[in-house]
Amino acid sequence: MTRTNDEPPEWAKERAREVMAAETGDGEPEGVDGEGAADAADGDDRVPDVPAAVVDEAERLTRLARQTEDEAAAAFYRDRRDELVESHDYVPRLRDEDDTLVLYPGEWMDDGTVQLDRIETTDRAVEVSLSGPGDADRYREVAAYNDAVADAVAEAHGEPHADTARSFAAFMSNHYVRAVDDATPDMRAEFREEYFPRNGWPSDEQLAALDESLAVIESVAADVDGPEE
């Protein structure tokens, strides 16, 4: 992305950092759709007004885009991040000089550039440093664990569960950087309804046994040492 040319003053950036630091200990919404967070914002005057879970997901997708060597995958992660943030009327930008992901309210922007005269309160901006520890090491740990679970499924149960376990392992590692046995109901639904039919090239036997395969994966995972938290 192109770095914005007109940035808020340093005191404004510092204020945004303080706001985000103050919110770190607060409860975060379960999902990233923002509905629960929006309700909380109405009652508590939450600032900034983009949900914390959306900020976390935007950071995760940005890190995934940077670490992959597949340009198509990187573009997918960036597009997914942009659509998510923009659905909350924010605009993501990367500030190169200090390696920071910045989320600006959409009304501050004009032709991709921050307009300082439109900033009514700097508290609404969000900054996330990308230079500290991130998802790269975590991704390797999670992917190795998910692959180990898939191998264990193949050894203990064979087909059709083995191929399904490999597809589910790839899905959870690449899309969510989460262990296969840490999948939420929404993640399982996304895998079942969208990812698996389109990207898993499943056989009729796999499709018929899909729910059983997911249960097998969870059962086998209980006996595999998980990634460190």
Secondary structure, DSSP 8 states (H G I E B T S, - for coil): ----SS---HHHHHHHHHHHHHHTTS---SSSS-HHHHHHHHHHT-SS-S-HHHHHHHHHHHHHHHH-S-HHHHHHHHHHHHHHHHTTTEEEEEEGGGTEEEEEEGGGEETTEE-GGG-S-GGG-EEEESSSS-HHHHHHHHHHHHHHHHHHHHHHH-TTHHHHHHHHHHHIIIII---GGG--HHHHHHIIIIIHHHHS---HHHHHTHHHHHHHHHHHHTTS-----
